[in-house]
């Protein structure tokens, strides 16, 4: 059986991890997803153009 001190330590550690997870989630929600989405979209278009050029297609 786990001692009371160890149980308290485990519960504190779990609570710390939960708070950290929630803080990270809030930071990600506050990030500018639309900018990231635009940047990814631009990179996708650029990669498609490079692939077309490598395949000998005209753009």
C-alpha positions as CSV (number, residue, x, y, z in Angstrom):
1,X,0.0,0.0,0.0
2,X,1.2,3.5,-0.8
3,X,2.1,5.7,2.1
4,X,0.1,8.9,2.7
5,X,3.1,11.1,2.0
6,X,3.7,9.3,-1.3
7,X,0.0,9.6,-2.2
8,X,0.1,13.4,-1.5
9,X,3.2,13.7,-3.6
10,X,1.6,11.9,-6.5
11,X,-1.6,14.0,-6.2
12,X,0.5,17.2,-6.2
13,X,2.4,16.1,-9.2
14,X,-0.8,15.2,-11.1
15,X,-2.3,18.6,-10.2
16,X,0.9,20.4,-11.4
17,X,0.7,18.5,-14.7
18,X,-3.0,19.4,-15.1
19,X,-2.2,23.1,-14.5
20,X,0.7,23.0,-16.9
21,X,-1.5,21.3,-19.6
22,X,-4.2,24.0,-19.1
23,X,-1.7,26.8,-19.3
24,X,-0.3,25.4,-22.6
25,X,-3.8,24.9,-24.0
26,X,-4.6,28.6,-23.2
27,X,-1.4,29.8,-24.8
28,X,-2.1,27.8,-28.0
29,X,-5.7,29.1,-28.1
30,X,-4.3,32.6,-27.9
31,X,-1.9,32.0,-30.7
32,X,-2.7,33.5,-34.1
33,X,-4.0,30.3,-35.8
34,X,-5.0,32.2,-38.9
35,X,-1.5,33.4,-39.5
36,X,-0.1,29.9,-39.1
37,X,-2.7,28.6,-41.5
38,X,-1.8,31.2,-44.1
39,X,1.9,30.4,-43.8
40,X,1.3,26.7,-44.2
41,X,-0.9,27.4,-47.2
42,X,1.8,29.5,-48.8
43,X,4.4,26.8,-48.2
44,X,2.0,24.2,-49.8
45,X,1.6,26.3,-52.9
46,X,5.4,26.8,-53.1
47,X,6.0,23.1,-52.8
48,X,3.4,22.3,-55.4
49,X,5.1,24.8,-57.8
50,X,8.5,23.3,-57.2
51,X,7.1,19.8,-57.8
52,X,5.5,20.9,-61.0
53,X,8.8,22.5,-62.2
54,X,10.7,19.4,-61.3
55,X,8.2,17.3,-63.3
56,X,8.8,19.6,-66.3
57,X,5.4,21.2,-66.2
58,X,4.9,24.8,-67.1
59,X,3.5,27.0,-64.4
